[in-house]
Amino acid sequence: MAVGVDRMAQDRTNLRAAVPGAPPVLASRLSPAALPEPVVLRPRLARLLDEAVARPVTLLRAPAGWGKTTVLASWRQAVTQAGGAGPAWVSVEAGDDADRLWAYLAAALRSIIEVDPAATPIPDRPPGPDELEVLAAALAAREQPVVLILDDLHRVTDPAAVAGLEFLLRHTDQRLRLVMAGRSGPPLAVQRLRLAGELTEIGRDELAFTGDEIADLLTAHGAAVPAAAVRRLRQRTEGWPAALRIAALALRQQPDPQRWIDQLGADQPEITGYLREEVLAGLAPQDRELLRRAAVADTVCVGLAGALTGDPAVEERLSGLAEDAGLLHHDGGRPVWYRCHPLLADLLHRELGRLPAEELRDLHLRAQGWYADNGRPAEALRHALAAQDWTNAVDLFVTRWPELVPAGRVDRSGPPPPAPPPEAVTRDPELALACAVDRALHGDREAAETQLRLAAESGRRLPQPRRTRFDRLVVAADLALARLTDNPAAVRAAATRLLATTSLAGGGPQGPVAGVPRTGDSADVAAVAGTELARLALEAGELTEAAQGFEGALSAARAAGRLRPELVCASRGALLAALGGNLRAAEETARAALALPPCQGWSAPLDCGYAYLALGLVALYRDQPAEAAANLTLAAAATGDPLAGAVAAWCRSLLCRDDGDLGQAHRLLVAARERWSPRTGPLAAWLLAADLDLHAARGDLSTARELAVGAMAQFSTPGRDLSTAVLAVAAARVELRAGDPHAAARLLPDWAAGPAADWPLPVRLDAALLDAVLAATDGDHRRAGRTLEQALDLAAPDDHRRSFLRAEPGLRDLLAAHLDAGTAHWPMVSDLVRAVDTPAEPTTSGTSVAALDEPLTERELTILRYLQSILSNVEIAAELSVSVNTVKTHVRNIYRKLDATRRRDAVRRARELHLI
């Protein structure tokens, strides 16, 4: 490689000598610096760049230390060593104006364009229009594109310096491929390139080291560590190459590398120095001040940042720090929330600690006020405690406890606020309770228990009625702590005791009852305790009990105006409604949850994930696969919970099966069953039934039958009627596919009996449709038609379609015959018949039906669908708001084109052609 570099340098010397009067050009700026040793190969990024240069422009944009130059130099070296034409290179320096920059661009272009300098001169200054056109023509005439790398392009502040490059990009027939690297956006028309599909963007996410690459880097530096330490290093650095290289160099000297990684932060001198000199030094003073003041919170939006700084231009500054400087990550939500890299946040927190006490207290008070006014009581409480504003801390807890207790654990960096002094707790024992709940929300069990004991000791002397309120708050704090310990028995006991603190709790030990009117404290208690009891039922797989609990708690939360419990109950209640087949109710409830004010976001990603999962399941049952997949993607934040993770994997498995990817469908189903620990209950039965169907679909009927026998034995226990029904339907389907309809009929549960009314609608529909197919197989077409109409009666209100479209092959013929016999749901049946993807049936002669010589028009197709019904021409005309004569004209054209003489023949012929 050294020989190649020397030769390229000599070539450049010759090129410069051929242009008399050219300004001096440093060879060191026309090739990258030597790569830092040891070099870690990253084939992933090399492949990404190989693909990227198929487009005219590639942009690597990331803050300092993200390895942009190293990645490009490594890739250039690999291309050269492989025998290809190495990309030309220009290192941009601060102060490069148009003249200086173009001198280097000219030298770089000469090194890759072999032309007669007299015929195609490349000027060492910004070229004029004529010169640009000549150069563009020379580039366009090349057989292979040329690649030009501009490193550190953010140092160019004058757009005129690269105006000539924009012209070349537009007029060289894509023979010039420009690869740019910088800390901010380049002075080019990036939006135009992006919209035209001519730009490939590589950012921090792509440049970040993966876990395997971190392990390779540490090994190359002789500092191999266990896999757990690699994961921790990835978490702390987020794959930031500069921090990782600093860590790799330091780890070689550490007697306990794993402990050093656990304590990695901005207190490491090398990391602190790099952050100050390379990351913060180039920022404007206003931007540095914004980052410093915003560090009082882990994440900020425009409103919060404005409250902390008082800067009217804060929105523009945040956007610039995220999009241009790349120092902030944003979540893409509405409103947008920004956060710093963990190590930079650590440094900024340390700088906060050196502020005067009054200035720091003012920042906490500003944050507390904004959070309190924008529905974030957990964060407001922490900042009130940090500001030692004991009065506001007590007031927040006493008035907002129903939104604090269900909030779930809050992840926040930085030290906890100081404990209140004894005299403050003696005066207001509720202060210790507030502190206990704050510590519980942040995962500090020991500190929470200490504060609870202090509260109990100080609260004994409180007079009535304050003592009654205090006792209720003690139980609420106990409930928050019980949730932290992940102890279902303790949560149930605390929730039950909380219900007992009000005489209007209603619903007994199982929680509040939906529809019971509540006000004030009673509604708060019912909302909080009911939410926790419903969550326990959900985690145990008791879906019916959970649905009833969430319904009651949701009613109480809305009566009390408590948005946090409302979000928890609505999102999970929507999912349970979707599982039960109540698709309209599920959709309405999920959208109501997602429509709650965006600042009510305590753990909003998790809760909104449940709502999106409900919408995904609704779309799946309505046979809308694209919409289902999109909502499942949005539901990712909830899939860490066992039930949500299992349901999401199950839904994805069904989508893969629909696409014919049975292998991936099975892998996802295995993952779903691993996520869901209860081995009994409706969800476990659904997952096992899906496994039976998959085995049958793959033709492994013997295994499916064996699994069915074992499953029926496992679930045939008292109180498991629904689970047994789910598996019985699946087992009956397996027997039918195995060619034994009599065995299928024996296994099929009575879906029309009274107890079946409580089954989830998809289960009843599957059983009813299988019953219809079995009746038709047995020759009883009258019963098959009655059964099919009953199934349509069940499915129509919620627009269920999946059970019909993914049922046994014989169902399409039943649906088509049902249209002739007459149905109250003929538009839906017509759509279902057309949607079922089956091959055209052969004609009686054994030959395929020929296509129409003259196709039907859209209006004729519409009227053809109506011809399937029992409607007369007059009634069809009324439905379509046209004249009867118009309908008759279209009908005559339909008969002529389909070679039919009457309605029945036309409908039959249309079905053979799959027109309807």
Secondary structure, 3 states (H helix, E strand, C coil): CHHHHHHHHHHHHHHHHCCCCCCCCCHHHHCCCCCCCCCCCCHHHHHHHHHHCCCCEEEEECCCCCCHHHHHHHHHHHHHHCCCCCCEEEECCCCCCHHHHHHHHHHHHHHHCCCCCCCCCCCCCCCCHHHHHHHHHHHHCCCCCEEEEEECHHHCCCHHHHHHHHHHHHHCCCCEEEEEEECCCCCCCHHHHHHCCCEEEECHHHHCCCHHHHHHHHHHCCCCCCHHHHHHHHHHHCCCHHHHHHHHHHHCCCCCHHHHHHCCCCCCHHHHHHHHHHHHCCCCHHHHHHHHHHCCCCEECHHHHHHHHCCCCHHHHHHHHHHHCCCEEECCCCCCCEEECHHHHHHHHHHHHCCCHHHHHHHHHHHHHHHHHCCCHHHHHHHHHHCCCHHHHHHHHHHHHHHHHHHCCCCCCCCCCCCCCHHHHHHCHHHHHHHHHHHHHCCCHHHHHHHHHHHHHHHCCCCCCHHHHHHHHHHHHHHHHHHHHCCHHHHHHHHHHHHCCCCCCCCHHHCCCCCCCCCHHHHHHHHHHHHHHHHHHHHCCCHHHHHHHHHHHHHHHHHHCCHHHHHHHHHHHHHHHHHCCCHHHHHHHHHHHHCCCCCCCCCHHHHHHHHHHHHHHHHHHCCCHHHHHHHHHHHHHHCCCHHHHHHHHHHHHHHHHHCCCHHHHHHHHHHHHHHCCCCCCHHHHHHHHHHHHHHHHCCCHHHHHHHHHHHHHHHCCCCCHHHHHHHHHHHHHHHHHCCCHHHHHHHCCCCCCHHHHHCCHHHHHHHHHHHHHHHHHCCCHHHHHHHHHHHHHHHHHHCCCHHHHCCCCCHHHHHHHHHHHCCCCHHHHHHHHHHCCCCCCCCCCCCCCCCCCCCCCHHHHHHHHHHCCCCCHHHHHHHHCCCHHHHHHHHHHHHHHHCCCCHHHHHHHHHHCCCC
